[in-house]
Each structure stands twice: as C-alpha cells, then as structure tokens.
C-alpha cells in the first residue's frame, strides 16, 4: 500500500444538477489501456507504476442516472478520508479519482462517502471477469464479443444489452459500462450508455 496517501480536494467544474435518480451505471476502466503511456506518471503511480501490482478492470465510478441526463455535484460538506481511500484502493487505485467520483456523482446518491463506496464495493465484488487476455487474441474481435463474454461470465441476470462498451478513437477497449435499474438489478442500457455497436471491430491492450 502506498505510504503517505493523500486525498486531494475536488471542486465542481460544471453546474449542480439535482434530479430524480432512475438507475445507475457502474463504469469499469480497462487499466492496461489507461496505463499504456502512464507508467512513469506520479499522479497515476498507484495504478500504473507496477509497484502495487497490475490491474485489469477497475472502477472508474458508480454514476446515478436521470431520465435525460445525470445528476451531478449535489451539495455536500463530506470528503473522502484517508482510511476510506485505503479501503477502496484495490477496486479504484487512485485517491484523486475517488475524491472526484464522490464529489461529482456519489454526493447525489448518499449523504456519506462511506455509503457510496460500500455500495460500489458490493456491486464490484459481485462480478466475475472474463479472461480478456485470452479474448484479446481472438481474430476479428468485436464490441459484441466483449459484451457477450461479460454476460456469459456473470450468469442468468446479465445479458449483452446490459453492457455498454466504450472504445477509444483507435478502437481499443477503454471501459465497460454496466447498466442497473433503481433496484440495482442489471437492466437494458440506454442508447447513450451502449457506446460501440456489436459489429464494431475492437482491440484489447493486454499490457498485464
């Protein structure tokens, strides 16, 4: 675990939106792609330097969703503490990201960051991840293949239409975006959550 862990203060960079919550998105970042050119970055050292291990799919954030857009930057005086940040480093290896996700998204879901991250951990710990290293070697890999592999690994409640896929401009896997209803059960993603179409060619940077 990193020594002298710091959790930087985050400030809103866009307007407050307090809206009724209609569902949730759990965004999972593919760490090998994120860290591809960040191995020497001080800011991303916990995640990318290799000194604390190598990561696969990690939590980018748990986002509340509204009917037409998402709630954000709800008012709160609560901050992410160092003990809470340490508790979550395995699923979210960036204190600055934790602070931002709580300030922007978690504040619209709960009164305390501890509750927000507890819910996030429960969802994350319930998931099974396919062998994307093996899948990355598949000929003519598509976004649909990535969706189906995740749904197949996670049992009867998950279907490919519950899984959004974000590819970067070069076609490499960047994120999975898992769609939940208000009851935290998997649900069909909205068009703005789905991302790449099933037939879009995709690549997965291994780097592990």
N, C-alpha and C positions, 0 to 999 in steps of 0.2 A: 504494500500500500504506500502511496506517495507520502513523503514527510512534509510537514508544514503546509497541509492542504488549505487553500484559500477559496472562499466562495465570493466572487465579485458581485457587487450590487448591480442590478439591472434597471434601466429606465425605459419607459414606454417610448417607442419610436413611431407609433401611429395611434389613432384615436381609440378611446374606450368604446366597446360595443357590448352592452348588457342585453342579451337576447335569451329567449327560451331555448333550452337545450333539447334537441330532437334525436341525438345519437352521438357517437364518438368515433374517432379514428385513432388507432394505435399505429404510429409511423415507426417502422424499423429500418434503420440505416444499415447498408451493407458496408461494414467497416473497411474491408480491404480496398474498396474503391475510394472511400473518403480519405484513407491514409496513403493513397498511392504516391503522392508527392509531398507528404507532410511528416515523414519520419524524423526530420530534424526540427520540426516546429515546437517551440517551447510551449505555446498555448495548447497544443494538442498532444503533449508528451505522454500523458497518461494513456491515451488511446492508441497512439501511433508509434511511439518510440520502440516498442517491443520489450521494455524493461518490466512491464507489469503483465506480460502475456500478449497473446494475439486474439483479436476479437473477430467474430463473424457478424451476425445480425444483432445490433444493439438498439436500444430505444432512442429514437430522436425525440419523440414526445407523445403524450396522450392528449388529443385535442377534442374539446366539445364542439359539436356541430349544431348549426341552426338551420332553418328552412331554406334560406337563400344564401347565407354566408355564415361565418363562425363568430361566436362571442370572443372577445379578447380584452386584455388589460382591465379586468374588473378591479375595483378599488380594494386594496389590502395593505395592511401595515406589516404583514408577516413576511419573513425572509427565510431562505433555506439555511439551516445551521450546518456547521461543520460535521457534527455527528450524523445528521441526516444525509449529508452528501456522501460520507464514507459508507453508509449503509447501502447506497444505491450504485456504487462505482462499478460493480460487475455488469449491471444491465445498462448503465448510462455513464461511461467513463470520462465525464467532463463536468466539473463543478460549474463552469460558466454556462454550459448548456442546461444543466438542472435549474440554475437560477433563472435563466431566460424562459424556460418552459413553464415554471411555476408562475412567474410574473405575467406572462402573456396568456397562458391557457389554463393552468391549474387554478388560478385565482377566480375563474368563472365556474369552477366545479366544486370547490370546497373552501372552508374557512381557514384550513391549516395546510401547509405544505406536506406535513406528515401524512395526512389523509390522502392527499393527491398521489403521493409516491407509493403509499400502501396499495391503493387500487391499481396503479400501474404495475407494481411488482406481481400482484395476483394474476393479472392478465398475462404478463410476460412469462411467468413461471408455469402457466398452464399450457404453453405452446411447445410443440415439437418441431424442430427444424430439419428439413430435408438435407441430404448431403449435396450441397450446392457446388462443392468442389468437383464431385463426380458429374453432376448435371452440366457444369460449365464446359465439359469436354464433348458434349453431345453435338452432333452435326446439325446445322441449320436450327439452332436453338431459337425459340420464340418466347415472347412475353407470356403467351398462353401456356407453354410448357412450365414456366416458373410458377404460374398461378396453380396449375393442376398438381404440381409436385407438393406445394404447400398444403393444399386442400387434402390431398391423399394422405399426407403425414399426420394430419390432425383430426381424422375421424369423421363421424357422420354429421356433425354440426357444421362443418366447414365445406363450402363449395367454391369453385373458382370465381364465381361472381361476387364473392365476399372479399376478394383480394385485389387491391389496386397495385399497379406496378409503375414505378417511376424510373424511366431510363434517362440518362443524360444525353446531351446533344450528339455524343459519339456512339450511342446505342448500348452503353454499359449499364448494368443494373446499379441503381442508386438507392432505391428504397422499395420496401413493401409497405402498403398502407392497408391495414386491416380494418374493416368496417363493422361497427357494432350498433345495435339499437339502444334505446334508453335503458333496456334491461340488461345491457352488456352481453347479449347473445349475438353471434355473428349474423349479419344481415347484408342484403344486396347493396353494393356500393352505388352511390350516385354517379352520374357521368363525370362530374368534376373530380371524383375520387379515383376513378378507374385508371386513368393515365393511359399507358400504351395499350393498343388493341392486341387481341390474341395473336394476330398474324405478324406482328412487328418483330423483326429479327432482333435478337438480344445477345449480349455477351456478359459474362460474369468474370470480373477480375479476381483471380484466386489470391495471390499475394499472401497466403496464410503460411 
